């Protein structure tokens, strides 16, 4: 819609925001009208109309089988649009149109913002299944007429009250019509069932909904006056009522078709199961975070025990054994860093740049003040299944460079560069990691596929086995050694 409005019209950002508010609400109008809605705006030169949005009803058959968005119609071809735009009133005159052997009643509703008419909503009703309407249908149609008049007067939608169409109650979930005093004139079967679950033993019609709702809500202190006003429909608001065995979501829509409030609509739905699942997910997330926290604590305990064992070997002991224990401490520490990060997240994904920086700082303790480590580029967000082995690989490769690339007491730099592929996250991509030092380079005849210490064996196993990537180690053209990791990334999960 943004592109069409900016391409074809002179409407400003305030007008566009008003149209977005309208479109966020107009599923309600479509369902109450049993009709399709198409939003038409006059073009910049005033000679045509462009359709920028469309909505089909959930309560009846559609009259538009095809997508109408983006269509251009010359002014004069649809007289009802012209009359509604020029006169600023709802136009219902005219005989039904026939579209593919289907009679369609067409009405035009001007969309007003303050003193200006921005465009016109074409309301198209499929008349093929017309029959004597029920009490529910009559109430729907009357409510739709009131809302349409409010749109024509600029009183609907409500400023600052944008509603998410995927979370707000819909007409079919539960519908109540109140008079100006908050007395129930009509309640749909779903609405009545929801109130029965709250504990109501009688019919709703004839009751004052505000006090009735407050009485059914659990008593945990004084009666909530805001709840009484909400359920009485005095202002456009939303709330949830949590009973002993159910949770009901309410939304109030005051009706002011002529400027004064004549009543209100109350939309409601039973969200008990939804809230139960949300609580289960929250409990699951908290449990997962607690597990990561405990794993991190246990790994830190193991690392502490290994450090203690290394110190017990003493300066006069076996240096190779002590070095092996120090390497084990760093390997365990790299895994602990990942679990610590996961313990603070709501999902199994981590920002790996922070982990990489902590790994570099941990390994830099091997040569404090002599060898500098730095990171360039971004790893980005990675799954835990990738982050854990990658942290170990990074630890081994950087540690190997710190220990073997430089002369004892020599100075130098180890740089870690990360580059992510340009493919969309939903299709995955690749992560290219380069670890390069400016040391003395690889010895002659060194083959990383068959040579190397335990650390390089761990790297090959993790990269080619768990990460399903490629590992290469070579002399850098400008001197030193370069390690290249080419890793596939899993597609980003939809949440």
Beta strands, then each sheet from edge to edge (+ up, - down):
strand 1: 36-42
strand 2: 48-55
strand 3: 72-74
strand 4: 97-99
strand 5: 102-113
strand 6: 116-126
strand 7: 175-179
strand 8: 184-187
strand 9: 238-242
strand 10: 247-255
strand 11: 263-270
strand 12: 349-351
strand 13: 371-377
strand 14: 381-383
strand 15: 412-420
strand 16: 429-437
strand 17: 470-475
strand 18: 481-489
sheet 1: 3+ 2- 1+ 6- 5+ 4-
sheet 2: 8+ 7- 11+ 10- 9+
sheet 3: 12+ 14-
sheet 4: 13+ 15+ 16- 18+ 17-
end
